[in-house]
């Protein structure tokens, strides 16, 4: 009996890791956008839905018209989800968001309205019912380290994808010219502009990149859940929670916060209902933020 309980505990923890990966991919983009531009993008979850529907459509095309592509379409879907979500993010920043800088309440209301419009567009295009992508054969099945523990291969793939993308984001922000411009704009926009950095261009590309990461999160989401018009909105509160809790301008804080929240929810769901687990997690985060309002990892800047 104890052995079985341990196996359930391990699999529940792994389920928490899968949710952590999707949450982290969402939060990475939002942390950059919110930390740099101060934009409260309530439509960020809908970019996850774009990535999820992109993956679903490619799976349907592969099944019906290109069965030879079925084994590899998922890798193409990841890249295409990034391009489509990032491209739409670029257009939204140009036509809407850039007119609302330094007006956080206006950006919140405008992007919330945008999220409702996008949800209705998804509902009109794909219908209200949830759909699931057909995963390629190499993502099916599980590994069995013991006779009672099953580790899904698709979960391992999502974890590997998250590690790679987190490494790319960390390297890009730390060692590339554009990353240095992003960090300079985050820390002191006026000084960055005085040093010759085109801050509007940095904002535009950063917003698009953050939305593209949410698109990749949507592709990863299809491996652990079904996709509906409101799939992304179920993640938006947790994503903002991760960003604020970790520190809006800290990559390390975002990772630590996403891991803490996802694992806390997964562990408490083992003992209580999902709703009560969320309430307990939210209460713990609020208590910590009352003692440390700047988040777990505040960015120290000389002023």
C-alpha positions, 0 to 999 in steps of 0.5 A, spaced: 500 500 500 505 504 501 509 503 495 502 504 491 501 511 494 509 513 493 507 511 485 501 516 485 505 521 489 511 521 484 506 521 478 502 527 481 509 530 482 510 529 474 504 532 472 505 538 476 512 538 472 508 538 466 503 544 468 510 547 470 512 547 463 506 550 460 506 555 465 513 557 465 513 558 457 507 562 458 510 566 464 517 567 460 513 571 455 509 575 459 515 577 464 519 580 459 513 584 456 510 586 463 517 587 466 519 592 460 513 595 457 508 595 464 503 592 459 498 588 463 496 584 457 490 580 459 489 577 452 496 573 453 492 567 454 489 567 447 496 567 444 496 560 447 490 558 444 493 560 437 498 555 438 494 550 440 489 550 434 495 551 430 497 544 432 490 541 432 489 544 424 496 541 422 494 534 425 488 534 421 491 536 415 497 530 416 491 525 418 487 527 412 491 529 406 499 528 408 499 522 412 507 521 411 507 528 415 504 525 421 510 523 425 513 530 424 508 535 424 508 537 431 515 539 430 513 544 424 507 546 429 511 548 434 515 553 429 509 555 426 505 557 432 511 561 434 511 565 427 503 566 427 502 568 435 508 572 434 506 575 428 499 577 430 503 580 437 507 584 432 500 587 429 497 588 435 502 592 438 503 596 432 495 598 432 493 597 439 498 597 445 503 602 443 498 607 443 496 605 451 503 605 454 504 608 461 496 607 461 496 600 465 488 601 466 487 602 459 491 596 457 488 592 462 481 594 459 483 594 452 487 587 452 481 584 456 476 586 450 481 583 445 481 577 449 473 576 448 474 578 441 479 573 440 475 567 444 469 569 440 473 568 433 475 562 435 468 559 437 466 562 430 471 558 427 472 552 430 466 551 434 465 551 442 467 544 443 474 542 445 478 538 440 484 534 441 490 534 436 493 527 434 500 526 437 505 523 433 507 516 435 514 517 438 510 522 443 505 516 445 506 511 450 510 511 457 517 509 461 516 505 466 522 506 471 518 501 476 512 496 475 507 501 478 510 508 475 508 510 468 512 517 466 509 519 459 513 520 454 509 527 451 511 530 458 518 528 458 518 532 451 515 538 453 520 538 459 526 538 454 522 543 450 522 548 456 529 547 458 531 548 451 527 555 450 529 557 457 536 556 455 535 560 449 531 566 452 537 566 458 542 566 453 539 571 448 537 576 454 544 575 457 549 575 451 546 578 445 546 585 442 538 585 442 538 582 449 542 587 452 538 592 449 532 589 452 535 589 459 537 596 458 530 598 456 527 594 462 532 598 467 532 605 465 528 607 459 530 614 458 537 612 459 537 607 454 534 612 449 539 617 450 544 611 449 541 611 442 537 604 443 531 605 439 526 603 445 520 603 440 523 598 436 525 594 442 518 594 445 515 592 438 520 586 438 519 584 445 512 584 445 512 579 439 517 575 442 513 574 448 507 572 444 511 567 440 513 564 446 505 563 448 504 560 442 509 555 443 506 554 450 500 552 446 503 547 442 506 544 448 499 544 451 496 540 446 500 534 449 497 534 456 490 537 454 484 538 449 483 545 446 477 550 446 476 557 445 477 559 452 483 554 453 488 560 454 484 564 459 484 558 464 492 560 464 492 567 465 491 568 472 496 563 474 501 566 469 500 573 472 501 570 479 507 567 477 510 574 474 508 578 480 510 573 485 517 571 482 519 579 480 517 582 474 524 583 471 527 577 473 528 570 469 530 566 475 524 569 479 519 567 474 522 560 473 522 559 481 515 562 482 512 557 476 515 551 479 513 553 486 506 554 484 505 548 479 508 543 484 504 546 490 497 546 486 499 539 484 501 536 491 495 539 494 490 536 489 492 530 491 489 531 498 483 536 496 479 538 490 482 542 485 478 549 487 481 548 494 488 547 491 488 553 487 485 557 493 490 555 498 496 556 493 493 563 492 492 565 499 500 562 500 502 567 495 498 573 497 501 572 504 508 572 501 507 578 497 504 582 503 511 580 506 515 581 500 511 586 495 517 586 490 517 578 489 521 573 490 527 576 486 527 583 485 531 586 480 536 591 483 538 597 479 542 603 482 538 610 481 
